[in-house]
Amino acid sequence: MKTRHVTLQSTGPGADLGLCHHTFGPPSGRKALYIQAALHAGEVPGLLVIQHLISALTRAEQDGELLHQVTVSRWANPLA
């Protein structure tokens, strides 16, 4: 798993905002899939599902079962 952190502009002092993307599978794969759990940070059910998906993808990658890349993001807008 490759994790990429994207820092977003702060809305004020002491606020630390960012996005986190996890990419699984070989970079040589011809196809790619992007999965996003929620548009906003308050959409909780998708966040629970994505945690289980990250665990399953981690195991699949360790076992060499992934033929293509899968990128997982928890949300796109952490403020809303």
N, C-alpha and C positions, 0 to 999 in steps of 0.2 A: 504494500500500500504506500502510495506517495501522497503526502498531505501538503496542501498549499493554503497558506493563510493570506487573505487579502485585507489590508487595513483600510478602513473607511474614515472619512473626515469626521472628526469629533464634533459633537453638537454643543460641547461646553467643557469647562474644566473638570477633570476627573472622569470623563466619559471615555471609554475605550470600546470602539466598535469595529467589528470585522466579520468577515465571512471565512468559512473553512470548507475546502473541497477535498474529498478523498478520491483518489484514482486507483483503480485495481486493474490487474491484467497487464499483458505485455504491450509495450508501446508499438510493437510491430504489427499488431492486429489491424486488419483492414477496415473493420467497423468499430463504431464507438456508440456508447449509450450514455445519456445524461439523465439522472434521476434527481428530482428535487422534492423534498418532503412537504414543504409549505412555502407559500408566498410571503407570509408574515410570521413573525416569531411566536405569536399567540395561538397558532393553529396546532394544537398539541397532538392529536391522534396520529398525524403523519410523522411527527418527530419520534414517537414510540416505534412505529413500524420501521423507520429508517435505521434506528439503533440495531434492530434485529437483522436488517438487511446488511448493515456494515459488518456485523459478526459473521454472517453467512458468506459474504464476499471475501472476508479475510481468510476464512477456512478454505474456500475454493481456490483462492490465489496460492495459498501455501501448498495445497495439494496439486497444483498445476492444472487445474480444471478450466481456467478461463482462457479462451482463445482470442478474445477481443477486450478492448478497454471499456471499463464502466466507471463513470465519474458520479459521485454522490455528493449532494449538497443538502444541508438541513433546511435552509431558507434563503430567500433572496433579499428580504427587507427586514433586518433585525429591529428596526425602529417601530414599525407598525404592528 
